[in-house]
Amino acid sequence: MTEAMNKKQNSESILLERLRPGLLDVERKYLESCELGDEQFISSLLNSGRVSPDIEDTQGRTGLDLAIENGHVSLVEILLPKVSPKFIHQGLLCAVENGRVEICEILLDHHMYQIVTKPNENSNENEYSNIQGVTSQNDIEQSNSGDDMSIIDEISKFSELPVSNMLKEALIKAAIRNDFQIVQMIMMKGASVDIPHDYFCSCLSCIEEQNRDYMVFCNKRLDTFRALASPAYISLTEEDPVMASFYLSKKFKQLQVMETEYKARYITILLNKI
């Protein structure tokens, strides 16, 4: 029953996305101005209430995304307090993908990313612990303050992911790009990449993910291993990066045999490690 309901919800979501109405002239001008960085016109439009800061173009890009893509730092600072939390995280992923270091720093300073604890400096993790599957401390801070709880409630309205997982999503993208500065910046928030479960793992989480969408499950595993193989990530997390690289090379040789659908990708990663 639950699976049928999930499929119905997914179908409805896709239908609503495809039936998105066209943009009004004022909305089109707003998005074009975000792309060009016309701060005065944008501020005027938003203050008049004639356009929503959350409006998206046909590709699902908001004005914030367009400002980020084109490197308009001061415009990002203007739009940031006005857009919904959902689009702030979308903007962070956009900034990571476009290598906008300064904008990533601005977005990560937003209050929605401030409730994750930093790694425990006194923890005695074993060497190579990150790539061998020992999870570092990423849990959301268990605080009873009203401010933190209101932030959590605000985030839960648009995402099922806790903040730690949203930061992990951004970290994986940054590590795949091998962007040392952004990887370091996100890790300072307490994020880390955990090694995926075994390919034949039958735990409830793995089974649910495979049943939901097998290709998404496989792509997620591949991206996680690509992030773990990033020189930027290895250099920041491993005491001995050379030994860690040897461990990963051995792991990729095993994966290319088991996960034949991505054999070529794993071979490419393996060659890049040698």
Secondary structure, DSSP 8 states (H G I E B T S, - for coil): -HHHHHHHHHHHHHHHHHT-----HHHHHHHHHHHHT-HHHHHHHHHHTSS-TT-B-TTS-BHHHHHHHTT-HHHHHHHTTTS-HHHHHHHHHHHHHTT-HHHHHHHHTSGGGS-B----TT----TTTTTTT------B-----HHHHHHHHHHHTT-SS-HHHHHHHHHHHHHHTT-HHHHHHHHTTT--------TT---HHHHHHHHH-HHHHHHHHHHHHHHHT-HHHHHHH-SSHHHHHHHHHHHHHHHHHH-GGGHHHHHHHHHHH-
